[in-house]
Amino acid sequence: MNLVVRSFVISLLALGAPASADITANYVGLNNAMTLKIEVASNGDVRGATSNPNSYFITHDGHGYVIQASFNGPAVMRVEDMAIVMAEQMKKIMPASPADKGRDEPAWQLVKGGLVTIRGRQGIAYYLGKETSGEPVIVISTDPQLAPLGAAMAHQFDMSVAMMGQVLGSSNSFKSMQDTLKTGAPLVFTGMQLDTISQDTISAARFALPAEPLKLEDVRKNMGAPAQ
């Protein structure tokens, strides 16, 4: 489970949203300890950044990239190459694991609760397991203003699950989450809450790659993996 959730935060990269107005969403964690800023352009390009100043992610022309600071300037890595390296590393760490390693992962079954208010916005709460009490795992808004954000986040999570499929195999423990994300925009997700929204125009320069993508072998080096 943690692999997919971490993949979501790293990889708002692989997402491409349907055409719509520009929208910028700011999510915050508990006590503002972590932030996540998602910028969605009208053409479907996406840029996302957490509170870590040394990395961010971009989807440009339908392809996802992670950009990390390095001594030699920004290192641009394709999401597909990162997935290959992650699968290679998993195989070396657990060489005897079956091809479908994720089949024993417990499925995330979400239970629909009632309406809740998150930072002034109403949404439907979903809980993990059978109880509809405590803190919801996800809260979904059907506000039309947030539709572009919802479409982008849902598509991203689909891509994150597909990416992790290269590591864990074809089993999918997250179908319930995927289906829920397709119903609207998340006000709460991965422990973070939607704080502010802006529909100001976003410069196309925000979605431009700062350098050419690294070759696969250089991605291995950047991720600390041995040469093949």
Secondary structure, DSSP 8 states (H G I E B T S, - for coil): -HHHHHHHHH-TTS----S---EEEEEE-GGG-SEEEEEE-TTS-EEEEES-TTEEEEEETTEEEEEE--TTS-EEEEHHHHHHHHHHHHHHHSTTS-S-GGGGS----EEEEEEEEETTEEEEEEEESS---SS-SEEEE--GGGHHHHHHHHHHHHHHHHHHHHHH-S--S-HHHHHHHTTSEEEEETTEEEEEEE-----GGGGS-SS-B--HHHHHHHTT----
